[in-house]
C-alpha cells in the first residue's frame, strides 16, 4: 500500500512530466517525424521485425515439437506397440 506522501510524490512526477511529453515523442527513432532516410528505414525495419515475430515464434514451437517427438522404430509392428502379445488378439 502506498503511503500518502509517496502518492503525492508520484502524482507530482506525472504532472511535471506532461509538458515534456511532446519533446520525448519527437525524439523517438521510430516516428515519422524523425527526418531522413535512416529514420524511415528504422521505422520500416522495426515494423517488419515486429510483424514477423509471431510467425517465427509459432514456427519455432512447431519445429521443437516435431523434433522432440518420440521416435518409433521401424522394426516394431503396430500390434506390438499397442501391447498385444499375440498377433490374433
BAFI-3210 file (N, C-alpha, C; in Angstrom, 3 decimals, decimal comma, padded with zeros to 6 digits):
// residues 89
n [1|2|3|4|5|6|7|8|9|10|11|12|13|14|15|16|17|18|19|20|21|22|23|24|25|26|27|28|29|30|31|32|33|34|35|36|37|38|39|40|41|42|43|44|45|46|47|48|49|50|51|52|53|54|55|56|57|58|59|60|61|62|63|64|65|66|67|68|69|70|71|72|73|74|75|76|77|78|79|80|81|82|83|84|85|86|87|88|89]
n.u [000,839|000,515|001,816|000,411|002,302|004,021|002,248|001,625|004,133|004,544|002,381|003,098|005,393|004,310|002,584|004,411|005,873|004,262|004,376|006,735|006,230|005,560|008,098|009,640|008,330|008,914|011,555|011,654|012,921|011,451|009,353|007,471|008,166|010,825|013,533|014,928|016,477|017,419|015,814|013,290|013,946|014,620|012,138|010,582|012,024|011,829|009,072|008,699|010,112|008,664|006,194|006,715|007,480|005,491|004,956|007,459|007,938|005,795|006,388|008,871|008,099|006,483|008,419|010,159|008,460|008,056|010,656|011,179|009,483|008,626|010,537|009,689|010,611|011,317|011,241|009,368|006,174|002,825|000,995|002,561|003,260|000,906|000,662|-000,126|000,365|000,081|-000,409|-003,080|-004,743]
n.v [-001,173|002,178|004,987|008,184|010,237|009,131|008,747|011,415|012,271|010,640|011,512|014,184|013,870|012,729|014,793|016,885|015,855|015,911|018,287|017,755|015,666|015,853|016,571|014,363|012,424|013,257|012,616|009,975|007,287|005,808|007,218|008,970|011,561|011,681|012,761|012,179|009,467|007,369|007,380|006,659|004,172|002,784|002,756|001,203|-001,208|-002,030|-002,342|-004,469|-006,499|-006,764|-007,515|-010,000|-011,520|-013,098|-015,204|-016,374|-017,253|-019,090|-020,910|-021,821|-023,114|-025,178|-026,531|-027,344|-029,086|-031,000|-032,009|-033,072|-035,155|-038,546|-041,173|-043,865|-047,139|-048,752|-051,462|-052,403|-053,725|-052,439|-053,801|-054,685|-052,319|-051,539|-053,153|-055,782|-059,227|-061,455|-061,988|-062,503|-061,263]
n.w [000,000|-000,817|000,777|001,760|001,278|-000,618|-002,711|-003,331|-004,185|-006,489|-008,049|-008,433|-009,976|-012,309|-013,146|-013,571|-015,672|-017,897|-019,581|-020,983|-022,641|-025,525|-026,594|-025,929|-027,439|-030,036|-030,112|-030,562|-032,391|-034,125|-035,148|-037,678|-037,709|-037,393|-039,159|-042,404|-044,259|-042,725|-040,426|-041,443|-042,501|-040,155|-038,904|-040,716|-040,704|-038,004|-037,877|-039,688|-038,365|-035,957|-036,993|-038,163|-035,998|-034,427|-036,241|-036,524|-033,887|-033,494|-035,528|-034,581|-032,222|-033,253|-034,782|-032,720|-031,284|-033,260|-033,640|-031,104|-030,717|-029,828|-031,229|-033,347|-033,785|-036,864|-036,890|-035,141|-034,976|-035,469|-033,809|-031,730|-030,531|-029,379|-027,241|-027,533|-027,258|-028,857|-032,354|-033,048|-031,203]
ca.u [000,000|001,295|001,508|000,003|003,450|004,510|001,249|001,816|005,388|004,305|001,480|003,845|006,271|003,473|002,105|005,531|006,404|003,328|004,845|007,865|005,771|005,755|009,517|010,091|007,764|009,649|012,874|011,508|013,528|010,510|008,260|007,665|008,724|012,277|013,846|015,999|016,268|017,692|014,645|012,268|014,450|014,493|010,714|010,134|012,683|011,236|007,723|008,831|010,531|007,561|005,134|007,096|007,814|004,577|005,124|008,728|007,776|004,919|007,170|009,892|007,428|006,106|009,654|010,627|007,577|008,314|011,955|011,255|008,505|009,297|010,795|009,206|011,483|010,630|011,192|008,253|004,889|001,807|000,357|003,478|003,223|-000,340|000,725|-000,635|001,410|-000,131|-000,975|-004,506|-005,516]
ca.v [000,000|003,406|005,999|009,450|011,030|008,514|009,060|012,818|012,322|010,063|012,406|015,373|013,462|012,578|016,108|017,674|015,268|016,116|019,258|017,237|014,547|016,015|016,546|012,982|011,694|013,634|012,013|008,554|006,995|005,087|008,097|009,577|012,898|011,576|013,155|011,471|008,105|006,426|007,319|005,874|002,794|002,191|002,521|000,085|-002,427|-002,459|-002,818|-005,794|-007,460|-006,997|-008,210|-011,389|-012,213|-014,181|-016,334|-017,014|-017,963|-020,251|-021,870|-022,413|-024,050|-026,357|-027,240|-028,002|-030,227|-032,006|-032,630|-033,739|-036,239|-039,842|-041,913|-045,243|-047,968|-049,367|-052,899|-052,717|-053,743|-051,681|-054,607|-054,727|-051,028|-051,415|-054,003|-057,109|-060,236|-062,359|-061,291|-062,724|-060,515]
ca.w [000,000|-000,909|001,782|001,117|000,813|-001,853|-003,743|-003,714|-004,921|-007,808|-008,768|-008,847|-011,085|-013,504|-013,585|-014,073|-016,904|-019,010|-020,589|-021,738|-023,451|-026,974|-026,941|-025,852|-028,571|-031,245|-030,048|-030,877|-033,688|-034,967|-035,564|-038,989|-037,532|-037,498|-040,532|-043,088|-044,734|-041,645|-039,552|-042,124|-042,582|-038,820|-038,672|-041,541|-040,242|-036,732|-038,178|-040,299|-037,338|-035,029|-037,705|-038,406|-034,754|-034,056|-037,147|-036,189|-032,617|-033,696|-036,306|-033,714|-031,310|-034,046|-035,108|-031,496|-031,008|-034,292|-033,384|-029,807|-030,603|-029,670|-032,460|-033,350|-034,580|-037,997|-036,672|-034,253|-035,663|-034,729|-032,758|-030,591|-029,863|-028,627|-026,074|-027,825|-027,271|-029,976|-033,499|-033,181|-030,196]
c.u [000,885|000,852|001,102|001,179|004,018|003,541|001,413|003,084|005,200|003,399|002,214|004,801|005,479|003,035|003,229|006,104|005,491|003,838|005,993|007,478|005,977|007,223|010,070|009,554|008,498|011,053|012,839|012,068|012,567|009,332|008,539|008,220|010,247|012,667|014,943|015,640|016,474|016,518|013,541|012,681|014,314|013,038|010,234|010,757|012,077|009,805|007,771|009,209|009,372|006,391|005,470|007,354|006,812|004,731|006,414|008,591|006,903|005,653|008,235|009,278|007,031|007,337|010,202|009,771|007,813|009,619|012,003|010,221|009,242|009,413|010,298|010,103|010,692|010,512|009,994|006,964|003,873|001,127|001,258|003,463|001,977|-000,350|000,168|000,533|001,303|-000,736|-002,477|-005,334|-005,965]
c.v [001,237|004,385|007,288|010,275|010,454|008,786|010,493|012,977|011,789|010,951|013,652|015,042|013,348|013,941|016,979|017,116|015,487|017,155|018,738|016,087|014,718|015,997|015,128|012,154|012,029|013,030|010,526|008,288|006,286|005,938|008,626|010,985|012,871|011,821|012,272|010,038|007,105|006,289|006,479|004,413|002,092|001,870|001,296|-001,238|-002,932|-002,951|-004,217|-006,846|-007,780|-007,718|-009,683|-012,179|-013,298|-015,412|-017,092|-017,816|-019,205|-021,320|-022,552|-023,414|-025,317|-027,174|-027,982|-029,226|-031,354|-032,741|-033,410|-034,850|-037,559|-040,559|-043,345|-046,028|-048,621|-050,877|-053,311|-052,651|-052,956|-052,501|-054,717|-053,406|-050,888|-052,309|-055,402|-058,078|-061,139|-061,597|-061,454|-061,917|-059,184]
c.w [000,000|000,173|001,073|000,599|-000,490|-003,001|-004,240|-004,547|-006,338|-008,660|-009,258|-009,993|-012,378|-014,026|-014,146|-015,380|-018,106|-020,012|-021,455|-022,661|-024,945|-027,392|-026,897|-027,019|-029,865|-031,259|-030,397|-032,271|-034,628|-035,413|-036,962|-038,876|-037,578|-038,942|-041,102|-043,438|-043,604|-040,689|-040,152|-042,230|-041,230|-038,507|-039,451|-041,093|-038,936|-036,938|-038,778|-039,264|-036,396|-035,697|-037,890|-037,127|-034,363|-034,942|-036,845|-034,899|-032,772|-034,496|-035,466|-032,740|-032,048|-034,394|-033,892|-031,172|-032,010|-034,011|-032,075|-029,652|-030,485|-031,015|-032,294|-034,282|-035,704|-037,838|-035,817|-035,049|-034,835|-033,641|-031,541|-029,839|-028,998|-027,399|-026,292|-027,893|-028,499|-031,139|-033,627|-032,191|-030,697]
res [x|x|x|x|x|x|x|x|x|x|x|x|x|x|x|x|x|x|x|x|x|x|x|x|x|x|x|x|x|x|x|x|x|x|x|x|x|x|x|x|x|x|x|x|x|x|x|x|x|x|x|x|x|x|x|x|x|x|x|x|x|x|x|x|x|x|x|x|x|x|x|x|x|x|x|x|x|x|x|x|x|x|x|x|x|x|x|x|x]
***
